[in-house]
Amino acid sequence: MEQLIRDPRFADTAFVVIDFEGLTPSGRPAEPIEVAALALRADGGRLVEADRFESLIRPPADVPVTPLDTARTGITAALLADAAPAAEVMTRLDANLTRPPYRLVAHHASTEAGMIAHQGMHCPVLAATPLLDTIRLAKAVAPGLGSYGLDTLLGHYGIAKPANRHRAMPDVEVTAQLLARLLTQGCATGRWRTLLELDMAAGLQPKRLAPATPEAEQNALF
């Protein structure tokens, strides 16, 4: 990764690998039930951990945890009963982001971008931060794979799949390992040497929610 580290913009940027676990109620946006974030900074030619954050999130009372949700994540309604609501958790997470500039990093980053956008009033720094998608990075350096799902890429790069896959922090930790492999491979092949080239290959702008129309606001009253 030495070529990237020589780019002052890359060296100054913290890469925050983030993941949500969520519920997907019919007819409304996904509700987060867990978030984890791992901040990485360049040091001596590699990315090293600078900070981490994780928390369960209590969903709204009208969004139940279903047996299918629990089967996928292992998270039960009982685990969430004493957790803080999303507004509080996202405010605490945002308060940790005091050393910009940042890039958020996620696998299928548009999903995380949508979750953040719907919580944007509670996390304005996160909501304004550009993202890098590890799927797009992988497609740039490893074209032709049959799948770019996280499990497939972990196997491709020899990264051990965590026992508690589909919990936020284990998924963040392996995504951080994947990021390091992708950056190294991209440097070795000349695919990118600067933060700008990374942004061009795999960058996403933050999602912006459309403002409510007068009709929608009126309907919300009834």
C-alpha positions as CSV (number, residue, x, y, z in Angstrom):
1,M,0.0,0.0,0.0
2,E,3.0,2.3,-0.1
3,Q,1.9,4.1,-3.3
4,L,-1.4,5.1,-1.6
5,I,0.3,6.2,1.6
6,R,2.4,8.7,-0.5
7,D,-0.8,10.5,-1.4
8,P,-1.3,13.2,1.3
9,R,-5.1,13.1,1.0
10,F,-5.1,9.4,1.6
11,A,-2.7,9.7,4.6
12,D,-5.0,12.4,6.1
13,T,-8.2,10.4,5.7
14,A,-9.8,8.1,8.3
15,F,-11.5,5.1,6.7
16,V,-14.6,4.2,8.8
17,V,-15.8,0.7,8.0
18,I,-19.4,0.5,9.0
19,D,-22.2,-2.1,9.1
20,F,-25.8,-2.2,10.2
21,E,-28.0,-5.1,11.0
22,G,-31.6,-4.1,10.5
23,L,-35.3,-5.1,10.3
24,T,-37.2,-4.6,7.0
25,P,-40.8,-3.9,7.8
26,S,-43.2,-3.9,4.9
27,G,-44.0,-0.5,3.5
28,R,-41.4,1.6,5.5
29,P,-37.7,2.1,5.6
30,A,-35.4,-0.5,7.3
31,E,-34.9,0.0,11.0
32,P,-31.4,-0.6,12.5
33,I,-31.0,-2.9,15.4
34,E,-27.2,-3.0,15.5
35,V,-24.4,-0.8,14.3
36,A,-20.6,-1.2,14.4
37,A,-17.9,1.0,13.0
38,L,-14.1,0.6,12.9
39,A,-11.9,3.7,12.1
40,L,-8.7,3.0,10.3
41,R,-5.8,5.3,9.6
42,A,-2.6,5.0,7.5
43,D,0.5,4.2,9.5
44,G,3.7,2.8,8.3
45,G,2.4,1.6,5.0
46,R,-0.8,-0.1,6.3
47,L,-4.1,0.7,7.8
48,V,-4.3,0.4,11.6
49,E,-7.2,0.7,14.0
50,A,-7.7,4.1,15.5
51,D,-11.1,3.7,17.2
52,R,-14.2,1.4,17.3
53,F,-17.8,1.7,18.2
54,E,-20.6,-0.9,18.5
55,S,-24.1,-0.9,19.9
56,L,-27.4,-2.7,19.8
57,I,-30.4,-0.4,18.9
58,R,-33.9,-0.8,20.1
59,P,-36.4,-0.7,17.2
60,P,-39.7,1.1,17.3
61,A,-42.4,-0.7,19.3
62,D,-44.4,-1.3,16.1
63,V,-41.5,-3.1,14.3
64,P,-41.1,-6.5,15.9
65,V,-38.1,-8.8,15.6
66,T,-39.3,-11.8,13.7
67,P,-38.1,-15.4,13.9
68,L,-36.5,-15.0,10.5
69,D,-34.6,-11.9,11.8
70,T,-33.3,-13.9,14.8
71,A,-32.3,-16.9,12.6
72,R,-30.2,-14.6,10.4
73,T,-28.5,-12.5,13.0
74,G,-28.9,-14.2,16.4
75,I,-30.4,-11.0,17.7
76,T,-33.6,-11.5,19.8
77,A,-36.2,-9.1,21.0
78,A,-35.0,-9.7,24.6
79,L,-31.5,-8.6,23.6
80,L,-32.9,-5.3,22.3
81,A,-35.3,-4.6,25.1
82,D,-32.8,-2.5,27.1
83,A,-30.9,-1.0,24.1
84,A,-31.0,2.7,23.3
85,P,-33.1,3.9,20.4
86,A,-31.6,4.8,17.1
87,A,-31.6,8.5,17.7
88,E,-29.4,8.1,20.8
89,V,-27.1,5.6,19.4
90,M,-26.5,7.4,16.1
91,T,-25.9,10.7,18.0
92,R,-23.2,8.9,20.1
93,L,-21.6,7.4,17.0
94,D,-21.5,10.8,15.3
95,A,-20.0,12.5,18.3
96,N,-16.9,10.3,17.8
97,L,-16.2,11.7,14.4
98,T,-14.0,14.6,15.4
99,R,-11.0,14.2,13.1
100,P,-12.1,14.6,9.5
101,P,-11.7,14.0,6.6
102,Y,-13.5,10.6,6.5
103,R,-14.6,8.0,4.0
104,L,-17.2,5.4,5.1
105,V,-16.5,1.9,3.8
106,A,-19.1,-0.8,3.5
107,H,-19.9,-3.9,1.5
108,H,-22.8,-2.9,-0.7
109,A,-22.4,0.6,0.6
110,S,-25.7,1.8,-0.8
111,T,-27.5,-0.2,1.8
112,E,-25.6,1.5,4.6
113,A,-26.0,4.9,2.9
114,G,-29.8,4.4,2.9
115,M,-29.8,3.5,6.6
116,I,-27.7,6.5,7.5
117,A,-29.8,8.8,5.4
118,H,-33.0,7.9,7.3
119,Q,-31.1,8.6,10.6
120,G,-29.4,11.7,9.2
121,M,-30.9,14.2,11.6
122,H,-29.2,12.3,14.4
123,C,-25.8,11.8,12.6
124,P,-25.1,14.8,10.4
125,V,-21.4,14.1,10.0
126,L,-22.0,10.5,8.9
127,A,-24.9,11.6,6.7
128,A,-22.6,14.0,4.8
129,T,-19.6,11.6,4.4
130,P,-18.8,10.0,1.1
131,L,-18.6,6.2,0.9
132,L,-16.4,3.5,-0.7
133,D,-18.0,0.3,-1.7
134,T,-15.9,-2.9,-1.3
135,I,-18.0,-4.6,-4.0
136,R,-16.9,-2.0,-6.5
137,L,-13.3,-2.2,-5.4
138,A,-13.4,-6.0,-5.8
139,K,-14.9,-5.8,-9.2
140,A,-12.1,-3.4,-10.2
141,V,-9.2,-5.7,-9.2
142,A,-10.8,-9.2,-9.4
143,P,-13.1,-9.1,-12.5
144,G,-14.9,-12.2,-13.5
145,L,-15.8,-13.7,-10.1
146,G,-19.2,-15.4,-10.2
147,S,-20.3,-13.5,-7.1
148,Y,-19.1,-10.5,-5.1
149,G,-21.0,-11.4,-1.9
150,L,-19.0,-10.9,1.2
151,D,-18.7,-14.7,1.9
152,T,-17.4,-15.3,-1.6
153,L,-14.8,-12.6,-1.3
154,L,-13.7,-13.8,2.1
155,G,-13.1,-17.2,0.6
156,H,-11.3,-15.7,-2.5
157,Y,-8.9,-13.8,-0.3
158,G,-8.4,-16.5,2.3
159,I,-10.0,-14.5,5.1
160,A,-11.6,-16.6,7.8
161,K,-15.4,-16.3,8.0
162,P,-16.4,-15.3,11.6
163,A,-18.5,-17.7,13.6
164,N,-21.0,-15.0,14.3
165,R,-21.4,-13.7,10.8
166,H,-24.2,-11.3,10.3
167,R,-23.5,-9.5,13.6
168,A,-22.3,-6.0,12.9
169,M,-18.8,-5.9,14.5
170,P,-17.6,-9.3,13.1
171,D,-18.8,-8.2,9.7
172,V,-17.0,-4.9,10.1
173,E,-13.8,-6.6,11.1
174,V,-13.7,-9.0,8.1
175,T,-14.7,-6.1,5.8
176,A,-11.7,-4.2,7.1
177,Q,-9.5,-7.1,6.3
178,L,-11.0,-7.3,2.8
179,L,-10.4,-3.6,2.3
180,A,-6.7,-4.0,3.1
181,R,-6.4,-6.8,0.6
182,L,-8.2,-4.9,-2.1
183,L,-6.1,-1.7,-1.6
184,T,-2.9,-3.7,-1.7
185,Q,-3.9,-5.6,-4.8
186,G,-5.1,-2.4,-6.5
187,C,-1.7,-0.7,-5.7
188,A,0.3,-3.7,-7.0
189,T,-1.5,-3.6,-10.3
190,G,-1.5,0.2,-10.7
191,R,-5.3,0.3,-10.5
192,W,-5.1,3.2,-8.0
193,R,-2.4,5.3,-6.4
194,T,-4.4,8.2,-4.9
195,L,-7.6,8.8,-2.9
196,L,-9.1,10.4,-6.0
197,E,-8.6,7.2,-8.0
198,L,-10.2,5.2,-5.2
199,D,-13.2,7.5,-5.2
200,M,-13.5,7.2,-9.0
201,A,-13.4,3.4,-8.8
202,A,-15.7,2.8,-5.9
203,G,-17.0,6.0,-4.5
204,L,-20.6,6.8,-3.6
205,Q,-22.0,10.1,-2.5
206,P,-24.2,10.2,0.6
207,K,-27.9,9.5,0.0
208,R,-30.2,12.4,0.2
209,L,-33.8,11.8,1.1
210,A,-36.4,13.6,-1.0
211,P,-38.2,16.3,0.9
212,A,-41.7,15.5,1.9
213,T,-44.4,16.9,-0.4
214,P,-47.3,18.8,1.0
215,E,-49.6,15.9,0.1
216,A,-47.3,13.5,2.0
217,E,-47.2,15.8,5.0
218,Q,-51.0,16.0,5.0
219,N,-51.4,12.3,4.7
220,A,-49.1,11.8,7.7
221,L,-51.6,13.7,9.8
222,F,-54.3,11.1,9.4
